[in-house]
């Protein structure tokens, strides 16, 4: 076990964070009395180096969340494995030499969480959002051999616009994954702007949000007989994978 004992979550508006509670409970169960996990809620990614200069030698690792999974990469010494291919980092290991190594455990957590729900007709997916989390989801879908399209508010050759989502598009894409923060507590009345009336019992709706446990997006799917799942199990799986990386 490393002599280092400090961990933290880097993000913006993260007072609701799952990670802090999860790891504090974990440290308690494991009897790790000196271990600490703090939220580093920063308005701009440029403040990240200042966190490190507060006793860099004590840090063993960081989790990274919205909106910094891509912009944090420029501060790292190396990026490994899936994170390199995905282009987004949600886990940082601080080595004994104070090197910052980036990893991605989101793709692993998402794949393990959605895989048991997939049926033969789940061949095409819509990924709502284009941030770091959506890139990890896309990576996992490729491994699962599911074709996908990103949906965004901005025009790009790789994206569909929300405004053009038709009955045919929804019918053809029976997996829909919300990778945006729309619908997160406290704004629980909000939901991604898709034509829910075309959702059927053949659809699978997955929301990366876990607070609330059933977002309006998921409620709309449930009403129409779709399989639904929130992001809690994905978070637990990726957190455990991060813990493994920090202690390897």
C-alpha positions in Angstrom: 0.0 0.0 0.0 1.3 3.4 -0.9 2.3 5.9 1.8 0.2 8.5 0.0 -3.2 9.1 1.4 -4.9 11.9 -0.4 -7.5 11.6 -3.3 -9.9 14.0 -4.9 -12.5 14.7 -7.5 -11.8 17.5 -10.0 -14.8 19.0 -11.6 -17.2 22.0 -11.7 -20.4 22.3 -9.6 -19.7 18.9 -7.9 -21.2 19.4 -4.4 -23.7 16.6 -5.2 -20.8 14.2 -6.0 -21.2 10.4 -5.8 -17.4 9.8 -5.6 -16.7 11.7 -2.3 -19.4 9.7 -0.4 -18.4 6.4 -2.1 -14.7 6.6 -1.3 -15.2 8.0 2.2 -17.4 5.0 3.0 -14.8 2.7 1.3 -12.0 4.0 3.5 -14.1 3.5 6.6 -14.8 -0.1 5.6 -11.2 -0.8 4.9 -10.0 0.9 8.1 -7.9 3.4 6.3 -8.1 6.2 8.9 -5.5 8.5 7.3 -7.0 8.4 3.8 -8.9 11.5 2.6 -11.0 12.2 -0.5 -11.9 15.8 -1.2 -13.9 17.7 -3.8 -11.9 20.2 -5.8 -14.6 22.3 -7.4 -12.8 24.6 -9.8 -14.3 27.2 -12.2 -11.6 26.7 -14.8 -9.2 23.8 -15.5 -6.3 26.2 -15.3 -6.6 26.0 -11.5 -5.7 22.3 -11.5 -2.0 22.8 -11.0 -2.7 24.9 -7.8 -4.4 21.8 -6.3 -1.2 19.8 -6.9 1.1 22.3 -5.3 -0.8 21.8 -2.0 1.5 18.9 -0.9 1.8 17.0 -4.1 3.7 14.2 -2.4 0.6 13.2 -0.4 -1.7 12.6 -3.5 -2.2 9.1 -4.8 -5.0 9.8 -7.3 -7.8 11.9 -8.7 -11.1 11.3 -10.3 -12.1 13.7 -13.0 -15.7 14.7 -14.0 -17.7 17.1 -16.1 -16.5 19.3 -17.8 -12.7 18.5 -17.5 -12.3 15.0 -18.8 -10.6 16.2 -22.0 -9.1 19.5 -21.0 -7.2 18.0 -18.1 -5.0 15.9 -20.5 -2.6 18.8 -21.1 -1.6 18.7 -17.5 -0.7 14.9 -17.5 2.7 13.3 -18.0 1.2 10.3 -19.8 -2.1 8.8 -20.9 -2.6 5.0 -20.9 -4.7 2.4 -22.6 -8.3 3.1 -23.3 -7.9 6.8 -22.3 -5.5 7.3 -25.2 -7.9 5.9 -27.7 -10.9 7.7 -26.2 -9.3 11.1 -25.7 -10.8 11.5 -22.3 -9.5 10.9 -18.8 -11.6 10.2 -15.6 -8.9 8.7 -13.4 -5.4 10.0 -12.6 -2.7 8.1 -10.8 0.0 10.0 -9.1 3.2 7.9 -9.1 5.9 7.9 -6.4 7.9 10.1 -8.8 4.9 12.6 -8.9 4.2 11.7 -12.5 0.5 12.2 -13.4 -0.8 9.2 -15.5 -4.3 9.4 -17.1 -6.7 6.5 -17.4 -10.3 6.0 -18.5 -12.5 3.7 -16.4 -15.9 5.1 -17.7 -15.9 2.9 -20.8 -15.3 -0.2 -18.6 -18.1 0.8 -16.2 -20.6 1.6 -19.0 -20.0 -1.6 -20.9 -20.3 -3.8 -17.9 -23.5 -2.0 -16.8 -25.3 -2.0 -20.2 -24.2 -5.4 -21.5 -26.7 -7.5 -19.6 -29.6 -5.4 -20.9 -28.8 -5.7 -24.6 -31.0 -7.8 -26.9 -30.5 -8.9 -30.5 -32.3 -6.0 -32.0 -30.2 -3.4 -30.1 -27.9 -2.8 -33.1 -27.9 1.0 -33.3 -27.6 3.7 -30.7 -28.0 7.5 -30.3 -25.5 9.1 -28.0 -26.9 12.4 -26.6 -24.0 14.8 -26.0 -20.4 15.1 -27.3 -18.3 15.6 -24.1 -15.7 13.3 -22.5 -18.3 10.8 -21.2 -19.9 10.4 -24.6 -16.5 9.4 -26.1 -16.1 6.6 -23.5 -19.6 5.4 -24.3 -18.8 5.4 -28.0 -15.6 3.4 -27.4 -17.6 0.8 -25.4 -20.4 0.6 -28.1 -17.7 -0.1 -30.7 -16.5 -3.0 -28.6 -20.1 -4.2 -28.4 -20.5 -4.0 -32.1 -23.3 -1.4 -31.9 -23.4 1.4 -34.6 -23.9 4.8 -33.1 -24.6 8.5 -33.9 -23.9 11.4 -31.7 -26.7 13.9 -31.2 -25.7 17.5 -30.5 -27.0 21.1 -30.6 -24.1 22.0 -32.9 -23.8 21.1 -36.6 -21.0 18.8 -37.5 -20.6 16.0 -40.0 -20.4 13.4 -37.2 -23.5 14.6 -35.3 -27.2 14.6 -35.8 -29.0 17.7 -34.6 -31.7 17.3 -32.0 -34.0 19.2 -34.3 -33.9 16.6 -37.1 -34.7 13.5 -34.9 -37.6 11.9 -36.7 -39.8 8.9 -36.1 -37.6 6.9 -38.5 -34.4 7.8 -36.7 -35.8 7.0 -33.3 -37.3 3.7 -34.7 -33.9 2.7 -36.2 -31.9 3.5 -33.1 -33.2 1.3 -30.3 -30.5 2.3 -27.8 -30.5 5.9 -26.5 -27.8 7.0 -24.1 -28.0 10.4 -22.3 -24.4 11.6 -21.7 -25.5 15.2 -21.0 -26.1 16.7 -17.5 -29.6 17.7 -18.6 -32.1 16.4 -15.9 -29.5 16.3 -13.0 -30.7 17.4 -9.6 -31.9 20.1 -8.9 -33.2 20.6 -12.5 -35.1 17.4 -12.5 -38.0 18.7 -14.7 -35.6 19.0 -17.6 -34.9 16.3 -20.2 -33.0 16.0 -23.5 -35.1 17.4 -26.3 -35.9 14.2 -28.3 -39.3 13.1 -29.6 -40.2 10.7 -26.8 -43.5 9.8 -28.5 -41.6 7.5 -30.9 -40.0 5.4 -28.1 -41.4 1.9 -27.9 -41.0 -1.3 -25.9 -38.1 -2.2 -28.1 -36.0 0.7 -26.9 -33.3 0.7 -24.2 -32.7 4.1 -22.5 -29.6 4.5 -20.4 -28.9 7.7 -18.5 -25.4 8.4 -17.1 -27.1 10.6 -14.5 -27.7 9.0 -11.0 -29.2 11.9 -9.1 -32.2 11.6 -9.4 -32.2 7.8 -9.8 -35.0 8.1 -12.3 -34.6 11.2 -14.5 -37.4 12.6 -16.6 -35.6 11.1 -19.7 -35.9 7.6 -18.1 -39.5 8.2 -16.9 -40.5 9.1 -20.5 -39.0 5.8 -21.7 -40.5 3.8 -18.9 -44.0 5.2 -19.7 -43.6 3.7 -23.2 -42.4 0.3 -22.1 -38.7 0.8 -22.8 -36.0 -0.8 -20.7 -34.3 1.9 -18.5 -31.1 2.1 -16.5 -29.4 5.0 -14.6 -25.7 5.6 -14.2 -25.3 4.4 -10.6 -23.9 0.9 -11.3 -21.6 2.3 -14.0 -20.2 4.8 -11.5 -19.6 2.1 -8.9 -17.9 -0.1 -11.4 -15.7 2.7 -12.7 -14.8 3.8 -9.1 -13.7 0.2 -8.2 -11.6 0.1 -11.4 -10.0 3.5 -10.4 -9.2 2.1 -6.9 -7.4 -0.8 -8.6 -5.4 1.5 -10.7 -4.4 3.8 -7.8 -3.2 0.8 -5.8 -1.5 -1.1 -8.6 
